[in-house]
Amino acid sequence: MTQPSLIDQLRETSIEAPPPHGVERLCAIPIIHELGIVYLILHHAIRDFEKLERFTIGVMMEKVLLECIETCFAATTAPIAEKRSTLTRASALFDTLKLYIRFSVRLHCLQEPTYLKLIPHLGDIGKMLGGWIRSPAANPTPSSKSESNSKFQVQI
């Protein structure tokens, strides 16, 4: 490959260009993938914020989003006893992120087309996170229930 065509190819696949059709998932875990997409959209949007907003609300949005990603990833490997509290923390972080996004729209930092791109992803993440919190895997059964059932066993 010659030098000019390599440079052209790199320009075509730059981060500014939309991803090609059939691009690989960012992560095998669906909620992490969706959070990664939100991060990519927000990261590019925050670069266009004015200096004051970029270093205040922009930094806070990135920080909270990255912490939410870390917490969701930690929940995938957390012991069952800790999973619910980890997911509750992730949910609180996600709600904080949504609040910051709304603030940035109201402050006219985040452009409306970018916000409209984020809405479906934010909805999907909320549904995934809510379903994960309500799932039986995140809600361990109390041990006292199994003990109370043992009292009613018939002894021969």
Residue pairs with C-beta under 8 A, 6 or more apart in sequence:
1 9
11 17
13 20
15 40
15 44
16 44
25 33
26 32
26 33
26 36
26 37
27 33
27 36
29 72
29 73
29 76
30 128
31 72
31 125
31 128
31 129
31 132
32 69
32 72
32 73
34 121
34 124
34 125
34 128
35 65
35 68
35 69
35 72
35 125
36 69
37 121
38 65
38 118
38 121
38 122
38 125
39 62
39 65
39 66
39 69
41 114
41 117
41 118
41 121
42 61
42 62
42 65
42 101
42 118
43 62
45 110
45 111
45 114
46 54
46 58
46 61
46 62
47 54
48 111
49 57
49 58
49 104
49 109
49 110
50 109
53 104
53 107
53 109
57 100
57 103
57 104
57 107
57 109
58 104
58 109
60 100
61 97
61 100
61 101
61 104
64 93
64 96
64 97
64 100
65 97
67 93
68 90
68 93
68 94
68 97
71 86
71 89
71 90
71 93
72 87
72 90
72 129
74 86
75 83
75 86
75 87
75 90
75 132
78 86
80 137
80 140
81 140
83 137
83 138
83 140
84 133
84 138
84 139
84 140
87 129
87 132
87 133
87 138
88 133
90 129
91 129
91 130
91 133
94 125
94 126
94 129
98 122
101 110
101 115
101 118
101 122
104 110
105 112
105 115
132 138
